[in-house]
Amino acid sequence: MSKTSIKPVHIIGAGMAGSEAAWQCARAGVPVVLHEMRPQRMTAAHQSAGFAELVCSNSFRSDDAYGNAVGLLHEEMRRCDSLIMGMGELYKLPAGGALAVDRDLFSDAVTTILTQHPLITIEYGEISTLPPKDWGNSIIATGPLTAPSLAQAILEITGEDSLAFFDAIAPIVHKDSIDFDKAWFQSRYDKKGPGGDGADYINCPLDKDQYMAFINALINADQTEFKDFEKDTPYFESCLPIEVMAARGPETLRFGPMKPVGLTNPHNPTVKAYGIVQLRQDNALGTLYNMVGFQTKMKYGAQTEIFRAIPGLEKAIFARLGGIHRNTFINSPKLLNGQLQLTARPDIRFAGQVMGVEGYVESAALGLIAGRMAAAQARGTTQTPPPKTTALGALVEHVTGGFMSGPKAKFQPMNVNYGLLPPINNIVYKRNDGSRIKGKDKTRFRKRKMSERALKDIMSWA
């Protein structure tokens, strides 16, 4: 079959999933028509017309392939020639054990590669209905910010209620407005990550009185008011607004984004901070830093007042304040088959966050899989899902219903985690010298064994 005789795959949405899907199709020799509504129509969260724009954090999270499930997913995607991971590596920033990227350079690179690829045609403009049947092989990768008209069209054909919850955006601060007589650079436990030196985060310490005053201010802050149709929308647990976390109890943040462990204040090394705010580099120039875990729904005036009460941020200049948007997901286990196709319209696949995963990398991962499946279909073959023992395969199993059971089971959006992978039976928890492995070392050993199995099993699929 010649390249010119292959019917193109139509992909709606040039976010993380759509961009990765387009790349996977093109690298397989299959032509693509990539549809993107921006800049003709913007979303509530996007700020540019660039492909694969990072609208919230600039972090792909942990890059530890043997101790963290998302790090394992990174490595599996690298072995599958992922565009998203390739550009993430190229434009990475110091971030301790995490993989963070310069969001502008990253998006520009993805956009340039896809727009200049000879097998990819870009068509700008909103697709307000389901793909017409004469398109044939199509992928909907519109993400959690799917335009209302298309979301309604999906709802009408599926007859299933969509999932929806709020996702919040963290503020970004100009580095030169931070007071380094109070703040300092250090990664937690001085851990070095990709491109880092063990001093990748800016840390702002609070004593107990400052911390309790901060919690009280968060709880009593003016917040954005929701529209009637938004009021019953739940939050995603791993991306809660900071004021919602504070309302759960005064110590909640000290065991979350403000935990003071693994850090020593060089300005006052004998006194342990009660809570610490961390900021992570957001651009390659190192001029912008985002407040880690500080996604918020507070009004702008309240944000500037409360965040400038943090030691070191008294004169902070914000490049962007926090915000909030509503995310929508389909009930994938009831709607999709093992090829990620809509059972009511097998000519349509879904990819990315709209399927019910959370996180940049998870979204791109499902774009990678859907793109390979669509490319195989275009060439007259079938691409099987990745092995269930891999992080990629575990995500497919999650969105196609492998972990649902019982009449009251409820599908929930989820990040990749080792709990989605099948366990390894009969692990021998012993070191080479014969001594037993116990406690936290036992957990680390188990995760490493699962990662080793996954990276072995992914190679035949990759």
Residue, then its C-alpha position, 0 to 999 in steps of 0.5 A: m500500500s503506497k502512502t498516497s493511497i492511504k486515507p488520512v486520519h482526522i484528529i480533532g484537537a492539537g493538545m498533548a494527546g492530539s499532537e502525539a497521535a498526529w506524530q504517531c500516525a505520520r511516523a507510520g507513514v499515514p497522512v493526517v488532517l489535524h483540526e485545531m480551533r485555536p486561535q479562532r476560538m480560545t478556551a477558558a484556560h489556553q493563552s496561545a494558539g500553540f500546539a501542546e500548550l501546558v495550561c497548568s503546571n509546567s511539570f511532567r512530574s517524577d522522572d524516576a522510571y524505577g520508583n515512580a509510575v509516571g517516571l515509568l510512563h516517561e520511559e515507556m513513551r521514550r521507547c515508543d518514539s514519543l514526540i511529547m517526551g522527545m521535546g520535553e527532554l529537549y526543553k527540560l528545566p531544573a526541577g529536582g527529581a521531576l521533569a519540568v519544561d519551558r512551556d513556550l519553547f516546548s509548545d513552539a517545537v511541537t507546533t513547528i514539527l507538526t506544521q512542517h511535517p509533509l504528511i500532516t495538514i493543519e486545518y484551523g477552525e472549530i469542529s462543532t459536531l461529531p466527525p462526519k462518517d465520510w471522514g472514516n478513521s477519526i480521533i477526538a482529542t479535544g481534552p477536558l476543555t472540549a467546546p460545548s457544542l461538540a461535548q453536546a454532540i458526544l452526549e447525544i450519541t452516547g446517551e451517557d452522562s459526562l464526568a466533570f470537575f474543576d481543575a485549577i491553575a497555579p500562579i507564576v512569579h517573576k524571580d527578580s521580585i523574590d526576596f532572597d534574604k528570606a528565600w533560598f534555592q534547594s531541592r527537597y533532600d538535595k535531590k538532583g533531577p533531569g538537568g538539575d543540581g539539587a538546588d532547583y526550587i525556591n523555598c519560602p519559610l513560614d513559622k507557626d504563627q505565619y503559617m496559621a495566619f496564612i491558613n486562616a486567610l485562605i479559608n476566608a478569602d473571596q473566591t470566584e463564584f460558579k455558574d449554576f451549571e457548575k456548582d455541583t461539579p467535584y474537584f479532582e483530588s490530586c489538583l485541589p485548590i489550595e484554599v479547599m485543602a486548607a479548609r480540610g484542616p489546618e495541618t493539611l497543607r503541611f502534609g501536602p505542598m507546604k511540607p517542611v521536610g528535607l529542607t534547611n533554611p541557610h538564613n536560619p539553619t537552627v530553626k525548622a520552618y513550620g511550613i514551606v512554599q516552593l516555587r519551580q522554574d517555569n521558563a528556560l531563562g529562569t526568570l519565571y517560577n510557579m508556586v508548586g501546588f498553589q492552584t486556586k479559585m480565589k479572586y485576583g485581589a485576594q491572591t495578591e494580598i494573601f500570597r504577598a504575606i508569604p516571607g520572601l514574596e512581599k514584593a512579588i510580581f505575578a506574571r500570571l495569577g491562579g485561575i480555575h476551569r471546568n473539565t469534562f470527561i466521558n464515561s469511557p468504560k461504558l462507551l469505548n471498546g479495547q481499540l479506544q473506539l466509540t461503540a456507537r460509532p466505531d469510526i471514532r476513537f478518543a484520546g487524552q484527558v477527555m477519556g478520564v485520565e489526569g496529567y499531561v503525560e497520561s494524556a499524551a500516552l493515550g494519544l500515542i496509543a490511539g495514534r498507533m491504533a488509528a495508523a494500523q487501521a489506516r494501513g489495513t491491520t490492527q494494533t493491539p493494546p500495550p501489555k497490561t503489565t506496562a504503564l501504557g497498557a494499564l492506562v488502556e485497561h483503566v479507561t476501557g473498564g478493566f478495574m470496574s466491578g459491581p453495579k455501583a462502581k463509578f469510573q473516576p479520572m486517575n493518574v497513572n500509578y503502580g496500583l493499576l499494574p498487575p502485581i508480581n507474585n512470589i517476589v523474594y524480598k532479599r538482597n544479594d547478600g541474603s539479608r531481608i528487605k523490610g519497610k519502605d525498602k520493600t516497597r521500593f524493591r517491589k516498584r523496581k521489579m514492576s518497572e523492570r517487568a514493564l520496560k521489558d514487556i513494552m519493547s515488543w509493542a514499541 
